[in-house]
Amino acid sequence: MSEMSYLSVIERYHEYGEHIRELLASIATGIVSKRLCEDESALSEAIVSIVEHYPFVDHIYLLDKNGQQLTPILKKNGKPFKKGHGVGTDRSQRPYYKKALKHNENDVSISKPYFSNIGQHLCVSAVTRCCDDDSVFVVVDIDLREIIEFLMGDSLRGRFHPLFKVIYSLIAIGLFTVVGVLLFFAFREIMDMFGGLGSRESIYLKPFSVIIFLTLALAIFDLGKTTIEEEVLMHKDIFRHSSTRRTITRFIAAILIAVSIEALLLMFKSALGNGENIQAAVWMMFSAVGLLVGLGIYVYLGARAESFLRNTYGMESHRKDD
């Protein structure tokens, strides 16, 4: 679950649930054969063959009419688990088995998402009767996150996700290094100010230099902190508008604070000096106001668009469930 959070997986399931059920039904129907129910080695061959084409398939096993496990639960490589979940395990109380009992002979029963105590992830099970044998059920378990990535064409990005985290971490470390350098110069200016070094006019201007260093350090630190939180520590669903909007808002907010403080500093310096920087200060303040207005419009329109999309998908999911 490193690429998608549980909440994102559930949301995507409600969005693509119909496609997931159709794909699972076709897989379960395609593997059912008389040999599968009679030869245990056929089960191992089936899962190895299926995983080559559908990497999200986790397990395949058989149940009898009483919900007792007839075969070992096989891993993706076709080998059984070493401990637990072996032949004879009682699965008669599992929701997917109870649901399968109510279906006709050729129907495929698809469970709702649940947390698998075998694979320790969210999964969905497809259950169907084994050919002409009404007393044997074939169960196919799939990793819900992986099938969503498969349907969305997002599997390849997941492989590069650890590399992206490393690169973002290195960038953040570089930003924090710059923050350290700025803090060093800021405190050196403070020491020079208290030491009375330089002319009287330069001593009056040193507080502004200190504030400039500290302001830049604050803005860059916030930028590095945002990078670490958004791209390394927190889960970020790039397909959700709110996730992208949150990142952009935090980056623009850091820039907005830095520009506003610099504009105020220029105004103060102009008030103490000859006023030659007052025009630049005014334009910087206008820029800050423009950034603030643009950010407000972006956040408002983004929230409205996401609300519209959620309502649309919610209505479609409600119709499908009905």
C-alpha positions, 0 to 999 in steps of 0.5 A: 500500500505504499503508492495508494492509501486505503482511502484512495483505494476504496474511493477508486473501487467505487469509481471503477467497481463495475469494470473490476467486477467484469474483469474478475468475472471473466478471469474466474470463468476463464480458469474454471475447468474439470481438470482444475477440480480434479488435479491439484497441479493444475491449480498451480499451473493456473495461477502462474499462467494468470499472474503472467497476464494479470499481476494483481491476482494473489491467490486461487484455491478450492472450497467444498460445499461446506466451505472447507478448504480443499487445496492449499492457498498458492502464492503468485509463484504457484507455491503454497504458504508455509504456515496457516491457511492450509487444507481443511480451513473453515471458510463457511462464515466468509461473506464471499462464500455465503454470497456464492451459495445464493448464486446459480451454477454458472454465475460468478459471485464478487465480494465487496472489498475486505482486508485480507488476513492472508496478504495483509491488504485490501482485496476482492474475491471472485467465487464460482462453481467448478464446472459441473461439480456443484459441490466445489467452488473456485475462489480467486483473490486479487489485490485491490490496489494492484487491479486499480493501478492496472485499470488506470495504467498506473502500474509503471509509475508505481515502480518508479515511486521509490526513486521519485522519493529519493530524488525529492529527499535529495532536493529537500536536503539541498534546500535545508542546506541553503537554509543553514547557510542563510541562518549563518549569515543572519546570525553573523550580521547580528553579531556584527550589529552588536559589535558596532562594526562598520559605519553608523549608517550601515549599522542602521541598515543591518537589521534589514539585512538580518530580516532579509536573510531570515525571511529567505531562510523561512521561505526556503525552509517552508519550501523544503518542508512542503516538498518532504511532506507532500512528496515523501512522507504523505501519500499523494494521489495525483489523480485527485484534484484536491491533492494537486491543489493542496500542493500548489497552494502550499508552494504559492503560500510560501512564495507569497509570504516571502514576497510580502515581507520583502515588499515591507522591508523595501518600504521601511528602508525607503522610509529611512532612506531617500525613497529610491526603492519605494516604487519597487516596493509598491510593485512587489506589494501589488505582485503579492496581492495578485498572487493572493487573488489568483490563488483564491480564484484557483482554490475556489474553482478547483474546489467547485470542479472537484465537488461537481466531479464527486457528485457526478461519480456519486450519482453514477455509482448509486445508479449502478448499485441500484 
